[in-house]
């Protein structure tokens, strides 16, 4: 019978366990470069779609009679989107769809886009916005903290003339980018809301796209 020194055996097992932990941590670090949780350098770029990559068939939303429970709306341009809990105070640029009817994307880490086929804030319906969650060589982008919003959080749309429209978050959903109900997300609504869209899930270095979309909806409040 071969006798085994228990101290040496324990030391060997501890050494092996430590080595396995180091390997596991290293692998996790490598994988994290393609995952939304890593914002050190950012993944998104000019090719990354913040909304949905397929063509949409959305008729521009017609103007509606604003609700009488709110002050008369303003025709001033939209200038900023402000979300205190998410530490967002960002410029708003106007976007639409390209020749292929794909929703256009902000071309930097800091702007948010309002889509001109969606409702005009203050006039009822569904006003749709998007922004990047991260950006190449920047890291965390304008909508990085959107995931932290909860029901009741305040969203403000501010206009050039000082008018502010205020909304409260009512829902937060994550969708697969290829199967999301786009017409329901960006289409007309009976009540006055804003819809905020950004990337989530896992990033593919081959396609330069994330596989999920985070969608926040907030309803206007007095």
Beta strands, then each sheet from edge to edge (+ up, - down):
strand 1: 78-83
strand 2: 88-95
strand 3: 112-115
strand 4: 126-130
strand 5: 134-135
strand 6: 139-140
strand 7: 154-159
strand 8: 164-176
strand 9: 193-204
strand 10: 209-220
sheet 1: 1+ 2- 3- 4+ 9+ 10- 8+ 7- 1+
sheet 2: 5+ 6-
end
